[in-house]
Each structure stands twice: as C-alpha cells, then as structure tokens.
C-alpha cells in the first residue's frame, strides 16, 4: 500500500490501475463495486448520525452538576451554554472528555456537542431529514452553526420582524434599517 520510493506516501495507483484492497476471495464487477460503494456510503452516514446522537446523549448525561456543600469553588466545573437559544446547558468539561475519547480537540468536541444540541432542540426538522439521509451530516451541522448566533442576534438584539405576506419577511434592525427577506434572498430596503 505504501510506495517506499515516495517516502511513505500512500500509493494511489498500482501497476494495473487504482489500488483497491478487497478480501482475498472477493471479486467485484463494476455494478457490484458501485453497489458496495453506495452501501459503504450509507454505513458511513449512519455512523455519523449515530455519533451526533451519542454526543447529544453525552450532553444529557452531563446537564446537571453535583452539588457542592460550600457552593461554587474557584476552578470547579460550571454549566455552560454551548448551543443556541433553547438548548440545555452542559457541564463545562464534558465535551473535552468526549473529545479525548474520540481523538478530537476540545474545540472540535464542543462544536460536536453544540451542533448535536442545536439539531435536536432548535432544528428538529433538519435533524429528522438528516437522519433519513436527506442531508449529509456535515450540512446539518453547518446549518446549526450558521444559525446559532444569528438567532440570538435577532431575538436579543432588539430586531423587529413583520410578515406582510406569506413567504415575505421585513426585518427592522436596532439602527432603523429595513431588510426584505423572500425566496430570492435578503435585500436592504433603506
């Protein structure tokens, strides 16, 4: 698998084409190869969905702090809000512990837990569609990330919204600017 002439870089092509490792008794024709690739893709999607579900469950298991007799001590764990508005708080070090087990950085583990909580609590329709294969998991997680603070900005930042017609929103910013949002996108009105 490794081409020693290229200093340990994996060999992408063998002498007769792409290098593919199959079981010694496995021979696949073109159609069978495509079917096997699709099955592998479905399995990978199911594994990604399961990982997000487990991250949300991990957050559930770490949503309550053990009471300390003398109150909060400096350096003790606290509850933090990782996800957007409406998601439960999680013990501060829980994502780091999960990340250590999964080989992720603390930041990547926090994002995984935050995305899982956002998908389950704020974006249940996106999550339901993702679970059945309608979206790749990375797209659902990206939607969660992109809407996390946008939602906070507009709900806690004195923004006002009106819906004059179905499918049309008019937003008023705290500074008095108006924005029209419809199927074509967002346009500033003044």
N, C-alpha and C positions, 0 to 999 in steps of 0.2 A: 504494500500500500504506500510506503514511503519511498520516494526517489532519492537515494543517497547521493546522487550526483548533484542534486539541487539543495543540499544542506538541510535535509529533513522536511522539505516542503512536500505535502501530500501529492502523489501523482494523480492527476485528474484523468489521464488517458493511458490506457495500456497499449500494447503493440497492435491490438486489433480493434481499437475504439475505446469508448468510455470504460473506466474500471468500475465494475459493479460487483460487490461481493454477495453472492447468493449461497444458500445452503448447497452442499456438495451434490445432493440428489435433486436439486431444484433447477428446472429448465423452463423458462417462460418465453412464450412467443410475444409479439407486440401487443396484442389485445390483453393478454394476461398481465403483462407488465403495467399497462395503463390501469387495469383494474386493481392491481396490487398497490400502485402509487396512490390511487384515489382512496383505497382502504386505509393506507398509512396516513393520508391527509386527514381523514375522518377521525382516526385514532388520536392524532396529534391535537386536533380541535377539541375532542372530548377531554383529553388530558389538560389542556389549557383552561377549559371551562371548570373542570374539577379543581384545579389549583386556585382559581378565583373563588370558588365556593368554599374551599378549605380556608382561604385567607379571611373570608367573612366570618366563618365559624370560629377561627382563631380569635378574631376581634370580639366575638360574642363571649368567648371564654375569658376574655381579659377586659371586660367592660365595667368591672367593679373592683375597687381597691380594698384590700384587707384593712379593717380599722386599726389604727394605732392608738394606744391608750393615751398618749400625751399629745395627740393632734398631729399636724404635719411637721415633719422634721426636715431641716435643710438637706438636700440631696436625695430625699426619698422620692419614690415614683409618684406621679400625679396623673390625672386623667387629661388627655389632650384630644382636641377635635382635629382629626386628620381629613375627614371627608367634608363635603359641602353641607349646607343648611339642611337639617333634618336627619343627619346621620348620628349615631351614638358616639360618645367619647370612648376612648380606648386607653388602657394603661400605657404610659409613655414608652416603656421599654419592650412591650410586646412585639412590635414589628421587628425590632432588632434581633430578638430571639428567633423569630420565624426566619428572618434573613440569614442568620448564622446556619440554621439547619438546611436552608435551600441554597446556600452559597451566593447569596445576594448581599449587596452593600446595605447599610442601614437606610440610605435614601431610597434605594430601589424597593426595599421591603415596605417602607412607609407608603410609597406610591401604590404598591400592590394592594395593601390593606385599604388605603383610601379609595382606590378605584373600585375594589370589591364592595365597600360600604356604599359608595355612590351609586353603583349599578343596582344594588339590591334595594336601597331606600329611596333614592331620588329618580332613578331611571329604570323602573321595573319593566317597562315595555321594551326598551332597548335590550335589557338583560334577557328577557324572555325570548326575544328574537335571536339573540346571540346563542343562547343555549340550544336552540334547534338548528343552528347552522346558518341562520340568515345573515349574520355578520361575523367576520373573523374577530377573535377576542381582542386583538390589538386595536381594532377600530372602535369597539365598545369602550375600551379603556381610554382611548384618546378622546372620545366624546365626553366621558366622565371628567377627564382632566380639563378639557376646554370649557366645560360648563360649570365647574366647581366654583370659581371665584366670580365669574360673570353673573351667576345667580345672586351671589352675596352683594355684588356691586349694585345691582338693580333693586334688590329688596331692602338693603340697608343704607343705600346712598341717596335717598330722597328722590329717586326717579319716579315718574308717574307714567301710567300707560292707559291708553284708551283704545277700544276696538270698534271703530265706526262701522265696519262691515266684516263679514266672515273672511278670514284669511288676511286681514289687514290690521296692523297694529301701528299706533302712533305713540312714540315714546317722547317724554319731555325730561331733559336732563336737569340736574340741580342748578345749572347755569342758564336755563331757559332755552336751550337748543332743542329743536324738534327733529325726530327721525321717523321716517316711514319704513316699516318692515312689511314686505309681502313676498310672494313666491319668487320674485326676481332678486331679492336681497335687501340690503339696508341703504337708504338714501337720506342724506341730510336735507331737511326742508328749509332751514334758515341759518 
